[in-house]
Amino acid sequence: AGFDRPNIRYRISLRHNARQQLLQFLRDEHPRDAGIVYCLSRRKTEETAVWLQQHGYPALPYHAGLPPDTRAQTQARFLRDERVIVAATIAFGMGIDKPDVRFVAHLDMPRTVEAYYQETGRAGRDGQSADAWMVYGLQDVIKLRQMMASSEGSETHKRAEQHRLNAMLGLCEITTCRRQSLLAYFGETLAAACGNCDNCLTPVATWDGTEASRMALSAVYRTGQRFGVNHLIDVLRGAATDKIAQCSHQHLPTYGVGRALDAGQWRSVFRQLVARGYLSVDVESYGALRLEEKCRALLRGEESIALRRDGKRKESRQQTKTRLHEDIDIDLWEALRERRRQLAEEQGVPPYVIFHDRTLQEMCLELPTDLAQLARISGVGERKLEKYGASFLAVLRARATMRGSTPAKQPAAALGPVQTIGIDHSSH
């Protein structure tokens, strides 16, 4: 099998307030779903789980530092319960086969594309729509590079790790189809853009960042490649800080030339220059930015650069939420899930062992009224029909009685995969 997972929607956003962004995502799209929230540190998994609990979500932390019995209990509950969220380090997920994970979220950027692919691949194994959601910032890159610099290993190994981190940052920053870029990394080609990632659904605006980039690179050069982003932004914006006075940077030609952009816009420029290899972060100098060979042509005016315009995407809540529930009676859907949960609890098995989500959705769409009709639903075999048929029919009939009439049936084909939109292939 290839690397493509067409049912997973890839979404990567710039971090503004990670927790609030996560909360908005959960409230809008996964208020009652099982999922995994990956964090870089053990402490952060525990803090995130507590924070989610405070906001009404059944969340549990998971990391290698917890006692083995606690980890086992968390895994068992995650497999058994349809609505548990696990806030975890990368220690979680290996060997856990839960098909109905509806989302995988990253509050920190993974260090490689391979890790991102493996972790997001734990969503939607039942073939139903699922989300791979992530927030990131330049601070992720600095933190990960510091971890790499202080790790054991040869310089060759560290350089290889650096290239893999650059590829991950590149995936975050691209303005074209994320799925095409992800598959290209693994040597596969997707002929047309997928139509099911954030860049396809809400195309990113770009602007001519050539002049701003030259100012940014010049500021790095004239300050001696010894300072981090915040000081460089102060220089460009003509701020009057103690540090600028101590270093006499108010006398530099680049001092104050960038007042037309605000601090957030300059932060975006620097982040994208790092992502594209014009600048690098010197972790031994506490995050100082250094010029790379690649920047020469840009500084000389021999090439131009288009930058992505940062901004919160206006993604339609309806657009994303109806993927799972189009034409479905939500009350019936929840009633069927509740019956499945009860049966699963009685039998001590995970809910998907009773019926997969897709089978319940088809019940909602086809609205069978007897066992013969129920038998025609995909996922309802002879044994399950005999074991659970009457129980689920009772729920379907009760709901039909409450509504007073049986609504017109909708075609189960509505559950098919999202159609791809055909636009020119653009590799990265």
Secondary structure, DSSP 8 states (H G I E B T S, - for coil): --S--TTEEEEEEE-SSHHHHHHHHHHHH-TT--EEEE-SSHHHHHHHHHHHHHTT--EEEE-TTS-HHHHHHHHHHHHH-TT-EEEE-TTS-TT---TT--EEEESS--SSHHHHHHHHTTS-TTSS-EEEEEEE-HHHHHHHHHHHHTSSS-HHHHHHHHHHHHHHHHHHH-SS-HHHHHHHHTT---SS--S-BHHHHS---EEE-HHHHHHHHHHHHHTTS---HHHHHHHHTT---HHHHHHTGGGSTTTTTTTTS-HHHHHHHHHHHHHTTSEEEEGGGTSEEEE-TTHHHHHTTS---EEE--------HHHHHHHHHTT--HHHHHHHHHHHHHHHHHHTS-HHHH--HHHHHHHHHH---SHHHHTTSTT--HHHHHHHHHHHHHHHHHHHHHHSS------GGGGS------------
